[in-house]
Amino acid sequence: MTGYYDYVLGLIPAALIGVTAVLNLIGLSLTAALPGGALVAGGVMFHAMFVRNPVTGVPGEADRPRDESVSDSIDRAVDRSRTGRSRAGRSGAGGSD
């Protein structure tokens, strides 16, 4: 099934080449037409990344229930570190400390 982002991937080079060709055909030099095509292709990419972004929801939203405050999460993290259930004191390289 073809989705929105599949169309975007096809539209980026089509916009760059197509708009550049049309502007070149109506009398602009290739040097002047190419930035116009690049601007349209950039607009397509901007729309795909920022207007209709592929991410749903807010990052970290699923990490805690909605009725729990941030301070409760911090308190639980501090309690875990006191009981030794955290990775505090270990290096992330995987070697011996």
Backbone as CSV, one residue per row, in Angstrom:
resi,resn,N_x,N_y,N_z,CA_x,CA_y,CA_z,C_x,C_y,C_z
1,MET,0.840,-1.170,0.000,0.000,0.000,0.000,0.894,1.245,0.000
2,THR,0.575,2.169,-0.855,1.360,3.382,-0.988,0.840,4.439,-0.034
3,GLY,1.727,4.963,0.784,1.347,5.963,1.772,1.844,7.348,1.399
4,TYR,1.572,8.284,2.278,1.930,9.688,2.069,3.430,9.858,1.854
5,TYR,4.233,9.191,2.661,5.677,9.388,2.581,6.278,8.722,1.354
6,ASP,5.623,7.707,0.803,6.059,7.151,-0.471,5.870,8.178,-1.585
7,TYR,4.750,8.878,-1.553,4.517,9.940,-2.532,5.516,11.079,-2.362
8,VAL,5.825,11.406,-1.128,6.786,12.484,-0.866,8.150,12.123,-1.441
9,LEU,8.574,10.875,-1.253,9.875,10.461,-1.778,9.931,10.545,-3.297
10,GLY,8.814,10.291,-3.955,8.776,10.443,-5.408,8.633,11.885,-5.846
11,LEU,7.981,12.683,-5.026,7.716,14.071,-5.394,8.944,14.967,-5.244
12,ILE,9.867,14.613,-4.384,11.055,15.459,-4.173,11.875,15.594,-5.463
13,PRO,12.310,14.496,-6.104,13.057,14.687,-7.358,12.172,15.198,-8.492
14,ALA,10.887,14.814,-8.486,9.990,15.304,-9.533,9.823,16.813,-9.440
15,ALA,9.719,17.337,-8.225,9.592,18.786,-8.048,10.880,19.488,-8.446
16,LEU,12.000,18.928,-8.053,13.284,19.549,-8.385,13.487,19.604,-9.897
17,ILE,13.290,18.472,-10.547,13.516,18.411,-11.995,12.398,19.114,-12.754
18,GLY,11.152,18.867,-12.355,10.011,19.423,-13.078,9.931,20.934,-13.008
19,VAL,10.048,21.490,-11.823,9.969,22.949,-11.678,11.159,23.606,-12.367
20,THR,12.325,23.000,-12.255,13.500,23.545,-12.942,13.289,23.533,-14.446
21,ALA,12.747,22.446,-14.983,12.502,22.356,-16.426,11.460,23.369,-16.886
22,VAL,10.378,23.508,-16.127,9.329,24.462,-16.504,9.871,25.891,-16.479
23,LEU,10.600,26.235,-15.434,11.168,27.580,-15.359,12.191,27.820,-16.464
24,ASN,12.920,26.778,-16.832,13.884,26.896,-17.917,13.164,27.061,-19.254
25,LEU,12.045,26.376,-19.424,11.288,26.473,-20.675,10.618,27.836,-20.851
26,ILE,10.263,28.486,-19.757,9.614,29.792,-19.904,10.623,30.928,-20.043
27,GLY,11.903,30.607,-20.065,12.881,31.625,-20.394,13.947,31.908,-19.360
28,LEU,13.846,31.353,-18.179,14.902,31.567,-17.186,16.108,30.708,-17.526
29,SER,17.275,31.195,-17.188,18.465,30.377,-17.395,18.453,29.217,-16.401
30,LEU,19.215,28.202,-16.703,19.275,27.036,-15.816,19.802,27.428,-14.441
31,THR,20.723,28.356,-14.416,21.287,28.823,-13.148,20.237,29.526,-12.293
32,ALA,19.298,30.209,-12.924,18.236,30.891,-12.184,17.071,29.953,-11.882
33,ALA,16.849,28.945,-12.721,15.714,28.035,-12.546,15.978,26.983,-11.478
34,LEU,17.217,26.573,-11.329,17.548,25.514,-10.377,17.219,25.878,-8.933
35,PRO,17.507,27.079,-8.457,17.090,27.416,-7.085,15.574,27.400,-6.897
36,GLY,14.824,27.722,-7.940,13.362,27.642,-7.845,12.895,26.214,-7.644
37,GLY,13.479,25.286,-8.401,13.144,23.875,-8.223,13.572,23.351,-6.869
38,ALA,14.731,23.791,-6.415,15.213,23.367,-5.098,14.335,23.915,-3.988
39,LEU,13.821,25.121,-4.171,12.935,25.713,-3.170,11.633,24.923,-3.053
40,VAL,11.073,24.513,-4.188,9.839,23.721,-4.160,10.105,22.347,-3.545
41,ALA,11.213,21.698,-3.918,11.555,20.395,-3.340,11.800,20.522,-1.838
42,GLY,12.436,21.602,-1.428,12.632,21.848,0.001,11.321,22.068,0.723
43,GLY,10.376,22.727,0.061,9.045,22.912,0.648,8.317,21.600,0.847
44,VAL,8.476,20.684,-0.098,7.872,19.352,0.042,8.482,18.623,1.236
45,MET,9.793,18.700,1.375,10.456,18.046,2.511,10.065,18.698,3.832
46,PHE,9.959,20.025,3.847,9.542,20.732,5.058,8.145,20.290,5.476
47,HIS,7.255,20.180,4.506,5.884,19.763,4.815,5.870,18.350,5.389
48,ALA,6.671,17.465,4.808,6.684,16.074,5.266,7.291,15.932,6.656
49,MET,8.260,16.774,6.990,8.929,16.630,8.284,8.264,17.407,9.406
50,PHE,7.733,18.591,9.107,7.280,19.457,10.183,5.777,19.700,10.213
51,VAL,5.114,19.699,9.071,3.675,19.937,9.055,2.928,18.636,9.274
52,ARG,3.289,17.625,8.490,2.661,16.314,8.645,3.738,15.332,9.084
53,ASN,4.195,15.512,10.299,5.315,14.717,10.789,4.898,13.276,11.067
54,PRO,5.847,12.346,10.940,5.524,10.936,11.124,5.391,10.507,12.574
55,VAL,5.710,11.367,13.528,5.668,11.019,14.941,4.286,11.320,15.486
56,THR,3.732,10.371,16.225,2.442,10.599,16.862,2.648,10.742,18.352
57,GLY,1.983,11.672,18.947,2.071,11.860,20.390,3.307,12.635,20.798
58,VAL,3.444,12.815,22.076,4.562,13.548,22.652,5.593,12.543,23.141
59,PRO,6.886,12.764,22.889,7.893,11.831,23.387,7.833,11.719,24.903
60,GLY,7.899,10.509,25.395,7.867,10.270,26.824,6.469,10.193,27.397
61,GLU,5.462,10.390,26.572,4.090,10.377,27.069,3.689,8.987,27.553
62,ALA,4.189,7.949,26.904,3.821,6.594,27.288,4.638,6.094,28.475
63,ASP,5.641,6.856,28.891,6.500,6.419,29.982,5.823,6.463,31.341
64,ARG,4.862,7.343,31.517,4.206,7.444,32.822,2.711,7.692,32.619
65,PRO,1.922,7.256,33.569,0.489,7.516,33.472,0.201,9.011,33.543
66,ARG,-0.940,9.413,32.997,-1.289,10.835,32.947,-1.531,11.430,34.332
67,ASP,-1.994,10.624,35.289,-2.299,11.175,36.603,-1.062,11.276,37.500
68,GLU,0.069,10.812,37.035,1.299,10.856,37.818,2.093,12.109,37.461
69,SER,2.594,12.786,38.461,3.354,14.007,38.200,4.818,13.671,37.928
70,VAL,5.527,14.648,37.427,6.950,14.467,37.149,7.725,14.245,38.437
71,SER,7.322,14.933,39.497,8.045,14.762,40.762,7.893,13.340,41.294
72,ASP,6.727,12.704,41.059,6.563,11.307,41.462,7.524,10.407,40.692
73,SER,7.703,10.682,39.404,8.640,9.895,38.608,10.064,10.071,39.104
74,ILE,10.416,11.303,39.454,11.761,11.568,39.971,11.962,10.870,41.309
75,ASP,10.937,10.912,42.171,11.034,10.238,43.466,11.249,8.740,43.290
76,ARG,10.532,8.131,42.340,10.710,6.698,42.098,12.109,6.405,41.580
77,ALA,12.654,7.270,40.729,14.002,7.065,40.206,15.041,7.172,41.314
78,VAL,14.853,8.111,42.228,15.774,8.260,43.359,15.695,7.040,44.258
79,ASP,14.486,6.546,44.522,14.333,5.349,45.349,15.021,4.152,44.707
80,ARG,14.885,4.007,43.395,15.532,2.897,42.702,17.040,2.996,42.797
81,SER,17.572,4.213,42.713,19.025,4.353,42.790,19.536,4.049,44.195
82,ARG,18.735,4.314,45.195,19.146,4.019,46.572,19.122,2.521,46.848
83,THR,18.231,1.799,46.209,18.149,0.359,46.443,19.125,-0.415,45.573
84,GLY,19.857,0.291,44.696,20.860,-0.387,43.885,20.327,-0.974,42.604
85,ARG,19.152,-0.567,42.184,18.588,-1.112,40.957,18.885,-0.238,39.754
86,SER,19.823,0.665,39.877,20.169,1.518,38.743,21.552,1.143,38.242
87,ARG,21.949,1.782,37.158,23.257,1.527,36.573,24.280,2.549,37.046
88,ALA,23.984,3.245,38.116,24.900,4.280,38.602,26.232,3.655,38.984
89,GLY,27.324,4.278,38.566,28.647,3.784,38.899,29.222,2.846,37.865
90,ARG,28.445,2.468,36.892,28.945,1.583,35.848,29.269,2.397,34.608
91,SER,30.274,1.954,33.897,30.595,2.627,32.643,29.723,2.047,31.546
92,GLY,29.452,2.858,30.536,28.631,2.404,29.419,29.436,1.674,28.367
93,ALA,30.772,1.588,28.547,31.620,0.976,27.535,31.593,-0.544,27.597
94,GLY,31.133,-1.100,28.666,31.069,-2.551,28.770,32.307,-3.169,29.375
95,GLY,33.313,-2.366,29.673,34.528,-2.886,30.285,34.400,-2.921,31.790
96,SER,35.490,-3.317,32.432,35.450,-3.335,33.890,35.651,-1.927,34.420
97,ASP,35.041,-1.634,35.545,35.123,-0.289,36.124,36.311,-0.168,37.015
